[in-house]
Amino acid sequence: MTAPDAPSTGQVAQSRRRALRGVVFALAGLALLVVISALLQPSRQPQYLDPDSAGRDGARALVQILRQRDVHVQAMRDAVDARMAARPDGTLVVVRSERLAPEELNTLRHAPGDLLLVEPSRSALRLLAPGVEPAGSSYTAEGGPECALPAAASAGEVRFEVSELYLAPPEAVRCYPSEGAPRLVRLAVHGRTVTVLGSGRPLTNGRLAQAGNAALAMNLVGARSSVVWLIPDPPEPGEVEAQSWQDLLPPGVRMFALQVCVAVVLVALWRMRRMGPVVAESLPVAVRSAETVEGRARLYRAHRARDSAAEALRVGARDRLVPLLGLPPGAARDPSMAQKIVTALARRTHRDEQAIGWALYGPPPEDDARLLALTDFLDDLERQVRRL
């Protein structure tokens, strides 16, 4: 007996590469699951930017600082009340605008004073800041003003974390750019100053002390003697117009989807080079149609799908019988033509109209025996019509 040949160095290396490749794919899949689960987490907590909340995502600290500096701050939960409380020499701060219905946003268009929109929805941008459009998201944590706006220039570097980016008209002031688009936009709309801020995190309790966040928050919110802070209550079901699927996506999903598409294309190109061109090969085996029918029948039987099998038999029978009766081709799939088809078949074959109706449009068979009976009936019916 001879000893088996020892594996060569190349075989060992190939085996190791395969094992390593499996580990890499497993780690990549795990990382992908982690990223997807993180992206699908709610991006905003209920107390986010709430002026009465002392939590990390609330804005109570900023409001208290403003009041200590003799700025009159009112927290409102209703758009109509906010409009009534707004003053020509004050600032109306609107947060969580995704909770506002279109008619409520239209009400705010006529509120006096300046307007600060924090992470506005698409509807809020369209109605309250015309000309400003979303331009994606930025994940660069900090950014400099790079503009001549005094409120931004004096604040300096600000820590935004995740922020929305915008496209703005030429006359607008653009600050804190990232990837060529600003995080902060200021423009004049109908005689008042409208400021759009892509991230509300610099205003929150947990991040107010970071970098120049406090200075920017004070400069934007406390620039006037009075502030009306509108944070709408969560709407009841049906009160707010349904949002599009794009509005419901968490920040970053678009960029993540784009990266996945690019990765898929690169992998496809890589695999295409390894596999070479497509080779056409003639198959010498011909599969009889009867074998296909029998195979499908076995699948139906294995899954006890008598309803699907019966419906397939009935649809096929109707498609073949309708042309023989001189009816329009579409009548076989038209429920309103069912009675005409049954009546025409009963006259042609002198069979019971109720039995024909059960065979073509009845309920699913209760057992295999009734399914076989239905098959025989439809077969006999079709043969009889063809003979006549």
C-alpha positions in Angstrom: 0.0 0.0 0.0 1.4 3.4 -1.0 1.1 6.5 1.2 -1.1 9.3 -0.1 0.7 12.2 -1.8 1.3 15.1 0.5 -0.5 18.4 -0.6 1.8 20.7 -2.5 2.6 24.2 -1.3 0.3 25.7 -3.9 -2.6 23.6 -2.7 -2.0 24.6 0.9 -1.8 28.3 -0.1 -5.0 28.0 -2.1 -6.8 26.3 0.8 -5.7 29.1 3.2 -6.9 31.8 0.7 -10.3 30.2 0.5 -10.5 30.0 4.3 -9.4 33.6 4.6 -11.9 34.7 1.9 -14.7 33.1 3.9 -13.7 34.9 7.0 -13.5 38.2 5.1 -17.0 37.7 3.6 -18.4 36.8 7.0 -16.9 39.9 8.6 -18.1 42.1 5.7 -21.7 40.7 6.1 -21.6 41.4 9.8 -20.4 44.9 9.2 -23.2 45.4 6.7 -25.8 44.2 9.1 -24.5 46.6 11.8 -24.5 49.5 9.4 -28.1 48.8 8.2 -29.4 48.4 11.7 -27.7 51.7 12.7 -29.2 53.5 9.8 -32.7 52.1 10.5 -32.7 53.4 14.1 -34.9 56.4 14.7 -32.8 59.5 13.9 -34.8 61.8 16.2 -36.0 61.1 19.8 -39.4 62.5 20.9 -37.7 65.2 23.1 -35.3 66.3 20.3 -35.1 70.1 20.3 -37.9 70.4 22.9 -37.3 73.7 24.8 -38.8 72.1 28.0 -36.7 69.0 27.9 -33.6 68.7 30.1 -32.4 65.5 28.3 -29.4 65.3 26.1 -31.4 66.0 23.0 -33.6 68.7 24.5 -33.0 72.5 24.2 -33.8 73.7 27.7 -30.2 74.9 28.4 -30.3 77.3 25.4 -33.7 78.6 26.4 -32.6 79.3 30.0 -29.5 81.1 28.7 -31.6 83.3 26.5 -34.0 84.2 29.3 -31.0 85.1 31.5 -30.1 87.6 28.8 -33.5 89.2 28.9 -34.7 87.5 25.7 -38.4 86.7 26.0 -38.9 83.0 24.9 -42.3 81.4 24.4 -42.6 77.6 23.7 -45.6 76.8 21.4 -47.1 73.5 20.4 -49.5 74.8 17.8 -48.8 76.6 14.5 -51.8 79.0 14.8 -50.7 80.0 18.4 -47.1 80.5 17.2 -48.3 82.8 14.5 -50.4 84.9 16.9 -47.5 85.1 19.4 -44.9 86.1 16.8 -43.7 89.7 16.7 -42.2 91.8 13.9 -39.1 92.4 16.1 -38.8 88.8 17.1 -37.7 85.4 15.7 -39.9 82.4 15.1 -38.0 79.1 15.5 -39.5 76.1 13.9 -38.3 72.6 14.8 -39.8 69.2 14.0 -41.5 70.6 10.9 -42.2 67.1 9.7 -45.1 67.1 12.2 -46.8 70.1 10.5 -49.6 69.7 7.9 -49.4 71.8 4.7 -52.1 74.2 5.9 -50.2 74.8 9.2 -47.0 75.5 7.2 -49.0 77.9 5.1 -50.1 79.7 8.3 -46.5 80.3 9.2 -45.8 82.0 5.9 -47.8 85.0 7.2 -46.2 85.1 10.7 -44.3 88.4 11.3 -40.6 88.6 12.2 -37.6 86.6 11.2 -37.8 82.8 10.7 -35.3 80.1 11.7 -36.0 76.6 10.3 -34.0 73.8 12.0 -33.7 70.6 9.9 -36.8 71.5 7.9 -38.8 69.0 5.9 -39.2 69.2 2.2 -42.6 70.7 2.5 -41.4 73.3 5.0 -38.6 74.3 2.6 -40.9 74.5 -0.3 -43.4 76.8 1.5 -41.2 78.8 3.9 -37.8 78.9 2.1 -38.6 78.8 -1.6 -35.5 78.3 -3.7 -33.7 76.2 -1.1 -33.6 72.5 -1.8 -32.1 69.4 -0.1 -28.7 68.4 -1.4 -27.9 65.3 0.6 -26.2 64.8 4.0 -22.8 65.5 5.5 -21.1 63.3 8.1 -18.2 65.6 8.7 -18.5 66.4 12.4 -17.1 70.0 12.5 -16.9 72.8 10.0 -15.9 76.4 9.7 -18.2 79.3 8.6 -16.4 80.3 5.4 -18.9 83.2 4.9 -19.3 86.8 5.8 -22.4 86.3 8.0 -21.6 87.9 11.4 -23.6 85.2 13.3 -21.5 82.5 11.8 -18.1 84.3 11.6 -18.2 85.1 15.4 -19.1 81.5 16.3 -16.2 80.0 14.3 -15.9 76.2 14.2 -19.2 74.4 15.0 -19.7 70.7 15.7 -22.7 69.6 13.6 -22.2 65.8 13.6 -24.7 64.7 11.0 -26.2 67.6 9.0 -28.4 68.2 6.0 -26.9 70.1 3.0 -28.7 72.5 0.7 -28.8 74.0 -2.7 -29.5 77.8 -2.4 -30.3 80.6 -4.9 -27.5 82.9 -5.9 -28.6 85.8 -3.6 -28.6 83.6 -0.5 -25.7 83.6 2.1 -24.1 80.1 2.4 -22.2 79.1 5.5 -20.4 76.0 6.9 -20.0 74.2 3.5 -19.3 70.5 3.3 -18.8 68.7 0.0 -19.5 71.9 -1.8 -22.9 72.5 -0.3 -23.8 74.7 2.8 -25.2 73.5 6.1 -26.6 77.0 6.9 -28.4 79.2 4.4 -29.8 82.7 5.0 -32.0 84.6 2.5 -34.7 87.2 2.3 -38.3 85.9 1.7 -41.2 88.4 1.4 -39.4 91.1 3.4 -38.1 89.0 6.3 -35.0 87.0 7.0 -35.2 83.2 6.7 -32.4 81.1 8.0 -32.2 77.4 7.3 -30.0 75.2 9.6 -29.3 71.7 8.5 -28.6 70.3 12.0 -30.2 71.0 15.3 -27.5 69.2 17.3 -25.6 72.4 18.1 -28.7 73.7 19.9 -29.2 70.6 22.2 -28.3 70.4 25.8 -25.7 67.7 25.3 -23.7 69.5 22.6 -24.2 73.2 23.4 -20.8 73.5 25.1 -18.9 71.9 22.2 -16.8 74.1 19.9 -18.7 77.2 18.8 -22.1 75.6 19.2 -23.3 78.0 22.0 -22.2 81.1 20.1 -23.9 80.0 16.9 -27.1 79.1 18.8 -27.2 82.4 20.6 -26.4 84.4 17.5 -29.2 82.7 15.5 -31.9 82.3 18.1 -31.2 85.2 20.4 -30.6 87.9 17.8 -33.9 89.6 18.5 -35.6 90.6 21.8 -38.3 87.9 21.6 -38.4 84.3 20.5 -41.3 82.0 19.7 -40.1 78.4 19.7 -42.5 76.2 17.8 -42.2 72.4 18.4 -45.5 70.8 17.2 -47.0 67.9 19.1 -46.9 64.6 17.3 -50.0 64.6 15.0 -52.8 62.1 15.3 -53.1 59.5 12.6 -54.4 61.1 9.4 -53.8 64.7 10.4 -50.6 65.1 8.5 -50.3 64.6 4.7 -48.6 61.3 3.9 -44.9 61.7 3.4 -43.1 60.3 0.4 -40.7 57.3 0.9 -37.8 59.8 0.4 -39.0 61.8 3.5 -39.1 58.6 5.6 -35.6 57.5 4.9 -33.1 58.1 7.7 -30.2 60.4 7.0 -27.4 58.7 5.0 -29.5 55.9 3.4 -29.2 57.5 0.0 -25.4 57.6 0.2 -25.3 54.1 1.6 -27.5 52.8 -1.3 -25.2 54.6 -3.8 -22.1 53.0 -2.2 -23.7 49.5 -2.3 -24.6 50.0 -6.0 -21.0 51.0 -6.8 -19.7 48.0 -4.9 -22.0 45.6 -6.7 -20.8 47.0 -10.1 -17.2 46.6 -9.1 -17.7 43.1 -7.9 -19.6 42.2 -11.2 -16.7 43.6 -13.3 -14.2 41.7 -11.2 -16.0 38.4 -11.5 -16.6 39.0 -15.2 -12.9 39.2 -15.8 -12.3 36.0 -13.8 -15.0 33.9 -15.5 -14.1 35.0 -19.1 -16.6 35.4 -22.0 -19.9 33.6 -22.2 -19.6 30.3 -24.0 -22.7 29.0 -25.8 -23.2 25.3 -25.5 -25.9 23.3 -27.3 -27.8 20.9 -25.0 -28.5 17.5 -26.5 -31.3 16.8 -24.1 -34.9 17.6 -25.1 -37.5 17.7 -22.3 -40.9 16.5 -23.2 -43.8 18.9 -22.4 -45.5 16.1 -20.5 -42.6 15.8 -18.1 -42.9 19.5 -17.4 -46.6 19.2 -16.6 -46.0 16.2 -14.4 -43.2 17.9 -12.6 -45.4 20.9 -11.9 -48.2 18.7 -10.8 -45.9 16.9 -8.3 -44.9 20.3 -6.8 -48.6 21.3 -6.4 -49.3 17.9 -4.7 -46.2 18.2 -2.4 -47.4 21.6 -1.2 -51.1 20.6 -1.2 -51.8 23.6 -3.4 -55.0 22.3 -4.8 -56.4 25.8 -5.1 -53.5 26.9 -7.3 -53.7 23.8 -9.4 -57.5 24.1 -9.9 -57.1 27.8 -10.8 -54.4 27.0 -13.4 -56.7 24.3 -14.9 -59.7 26.6 -15.1 -57.8 29.5 -16.6 -56.3 27.3 -19.2 -59.6 25.8 -20.1 -61.3 29.2 -20.4 -58.5 30.5 -22.6 -59.0 27.5 -25.0 -62.8 27.4 -24.9 -63.6 31.1 -25.5 -62.2 31.3 -29.1 -64.1 28.1 -29.9 -67.4 29.8 -28.8 -66.7 32.9 -31.0 -66.4 35.2 -28.0 -63.8 38.0 -27.8 -60.3 36.8 -26.7 -60.4 39.0 -23.5 -63.6 37.4 -22.3 -61.7 34.5 -20.7 -60.1 36.8 -18.1 -63.1 39.2 -17.7 -65.3 38.3 -14.7 -68.3 40.2 -16.2 -68.3 37.7 -19.1 -68.5 34.6 -16.9 -72.2 34.1 -17.2 -72.1 34.5 -21.0 -69.4 31.9 -21.3 -71.2 29.4 -19.1 -74.5 29.9 -21.0 -72.8 29.5 -24.4 -71.1 26.3 -23.3 -74.4 24.9 -21.9 -76.2 25.6 -25.2 -73.3 24.1 -27.2 -72.9 20.9 -25.2 -76.4 20.5 -23.7 -74.8 20.1 -20.3 -76.0 21.4 -17.0 -75.3 25.1 -16.7 -74.6 24.9 -12.9 -72.1 22.1 -13.4 -70.2 24.1 -16.1 -70.2 27.2 -13.8 -68.8 25.2 -10.9 -66.1 23.7 -13.2 -65.0 27.0 -14.6 -65.5 29.4 -11.7 -66.2 27.3 -8.6 -64.4 27.2 -5.3 -61.1 25.2 -4.8 -61.5 21.4 -4.6 -61.5 20.1 -1.0 -59.4 17.0 -1.8 -57.4 15.3 -4.5 -60.4 13.2 -5.7 -62.4 16.3 -6.5 -59.4 17.9 -8.2 -59.1 14.8 -10.4 -62.9 15.0 -11.1 -62.5 18.6 -12.1 -59.7 17.7 -14.4 -61.7 15.0 -16.1 -64.8 17.3 -16.5 -62.8 20.1 -18.1 -61.1 17.7 -20.4 -64.4 16.1 -21.5 -66.0 19.6 -21.9 -63.2 20.8 -24.2 -63.2 17.7 -26.3 -67.0 17.9 -26.8 -66.8 21.6 -27.8 -64.1 20.8 -30.4 -66.1 18.0 -31.9 -69.2 20.2 -32.4 
